[in-house]
Amino acid sequence: MYKHTSFLRSNEIVQDLTVMTSSKTSAFFVKISITIWFIMLQLCPGQPRAELGTTPNIKHIVVGRCYAYVTLLSDSPRYDCEEIWRQFEEAVARQSSCNVTVEDYSHMFNAMPEIWPCDRFLFWSKTRTLMHSYAAVFRHFWTLEDTLVGYMFNDLVWCGQEEDSGFDFNSCPKWSVCRNHPVYSLWRQASQNFAEMACGNITVLLNGSIANAFNRKSMFGSVELDSLNPQRLDYVNIKVVTNPDGPHVESCTQGSIVDLIQILRSRGFHWTCTDDDQTLRILQCLQDPKQSSCQTQANGL
């Protein structure tokens, strides 16, 4: 995670340096001020910059997370973290940055099999922050990030460079640039595995404050939904969540959610759909209690 100094703060630094200059050294300090201002400007959020390369120290992060998961979170210490890393490196480091397929990760996934309990699967799209809060409150929920592969690779970036047979730490392409992006291919296979194992009652969190809350091009819409097995599931419980103060764009009876329900029906799934889950609303208000609807609700209590 990169921390950026704001443009406003950079201006303050410039002003402070300028005020402190004496008449004899003002030109020197002005040059320093301009230089610092330019550097801070480059670090400001929202400024265009080159795509980041592979996450620094990725091996230590991935292997360390693996050992942490095996030691603290898993019921079974059978995983060989060093072997998992070797299979991951084999899949990525000797390939060009746009030539890593789902199949290239097959040996790595074979080295980390998992069995997940029924009635705990939580899927989401465009509701990441709320999803994590929901899963933290209801500890029985199981998300992709709670699996070993999700825990190990969450929020990391990686790509190889065929010429040097290693990771490219300078620049990696965006997902949209190539079909066989190394990061996308891993998450596609992980998402497919997660959905194929889903059983019992599952929950899907969707954002009703945006258009196309159910997007066929999202990971849920393009991979997970098609990988769900109606023979293994009792109910698909859809929860449509809007921001407390709106906008209220989609619901169980309008927008892309209707398309999702039609797909579930055509494939023989049993389903439920809820527009205003009170627990989710409370979590949203805890995250941002200044919203007017949250204050109204609090005053009513």
Secondary structure, DSSP 8 states (H G I E B T S, - for coil): ------HHHHHHHHHHHHHT--TTTHHHHHHHHHHHHHHHHHHSTT-------S-TTHHHHHHHHHHHIIIII-S-----HHHHHHHHHHHHTTS-TTB--GGGGHHHHHTS-----TT-BEEEES-HHHHHHHHHHSTT-B-GGGSHHHHHHTT----EETTTTEE-SS----GGG-TB-HHHHHHHHHHHHHHHH--EEEEEEEETTSTTSS-TTSHIIIIIHHH--TTTEEEEEEEEE--TT-----BTTBTHHHHHHHHHHHTT--EEEES--HHHHHHHHHH-TTSHHHHHHHHH-
